[in-house]
Amino acid sequence: MHGRITIATLLSFLSAVFAGTHHFCYSAVASGSIVLILPGFLVLNGSLELSSRNIVSGAVRLCYAVMYSIFLGFGLSIGGTLYESFTGEGVVNPEDYTCSWSHDANGPWYQKTPSKYWYFLVVPMFSLFLTLRNYAPWKRKELLITVVIACIGWTCNHFSALAFPNRNDVSSAIGAFSVGFVSNLYARFFSGNAFVIMIVAIIFQVPGG
């Protein structure tokens, strides 16, 4: 855990440096840099164990995930404090969580919000890299199936969130249901393992933010 706190501190410091150029958003760079070390997998395992009535082990995992997240936040805070100590200036707009200060619809291309058509490229790529990060063999046919199911889950989650605004519970339930249904359907007819091919899609749905 200490190593990841150090990494979070370093990443926060670098994010503050980039934000100091007035071309980057601190909250976006800092949160994007630690998104893969957030305890999403721990939360997933803890939730699955609680749902299967393993109360003790599930509660321990969830409590550890909460403490882990607190220490990551502590590391981010230290990074911002170090930047202020070295430069004598505060972090530029650290509470601008929507990055409205650094985004300009009439500015250069890097200050504009990307088109939603980028979802067709970014979502499958993120699913693929997340699958490979979880040590999935790239020569197995399950790799493609895993990416497809992750895309199905994200699509259901995204469009249900548009249909039911401010109802994260509904959109998450619809996304998780679609992932579980398609995964078990595949396992039923192709003699596969439903959990193996749904794990990346569920991690995609876990509220890591």
Secondary structure as UniProt FT lines:
FT   HELIX           2..19
FT   TURN            20..22
FT   HELIX           26..34
FT   HELIX           35..37
FT   HELIX           40..51
FT   TURN            52..53
FT   HELIX           55..87
FT   TURN            94..95
FT   TURN            97..98
FT   TURN            100..102
FT   TURN            105..106
FT   HELIX           109..111
FT   HELIX           116..118
FT   HELIX           119..133
FT   TURN            134..135
FT   TURN            138..139
FT   HELIX           142..163
FT   TURN            165..166
FT   HELIX           168..190
FT   HELIX           194..205
//
